[in-house]
Amino acid sequence: MTASQSAHLTLASVRSSVREARLFTAQTLSKWGLPDDSETHFATQLIVSELATNAVLHTCGLSPTFTVCLVLDEKSTLHVRVTDSHPDWPRHLPAAEQHDSGRGMAIVRTLTAERGGRLVVQSTDEGGKAVHVSYPCPEAAPRHLAE
């Protein structure tokens, strides 16, 4: 059995960090051998983008940083975690058609469910929260198991 692979990046809670989080995710998944044009590659970038956006926009300046952590475990399950120091958990709000926001967690839930995964929100020891998404990543299995 091979060991899991992991990567993490802590960023300032500013809008430009969302792009950096997405780029970090894309580069990490490519480094781990996931095809750049795979659905999992695209979905994971979108999930990280939405979670990073929430960490920046909805912490009201009370979380100066957020951390993106990616883990590909020995069973080829991909784990995505975004942690910030704000205590309030994401709320499930209905997205009104006339609003430009409010759809992020719905997108994350849908993409996670489509992959047979799960989404969990947990409090951190430091008083913040971690949004954790995990799902099977069959595209990683051949290379990951060969390492």
Beta strands, then each sheet from edge to edge (+ up, - down):
strand 1: 5-12
strand 2: 65-72
strand 3: 77-84
strand 4: 118-123
strand 5: 129-136
sheet 1: 1+ 2- 3+ 5- 4+
end
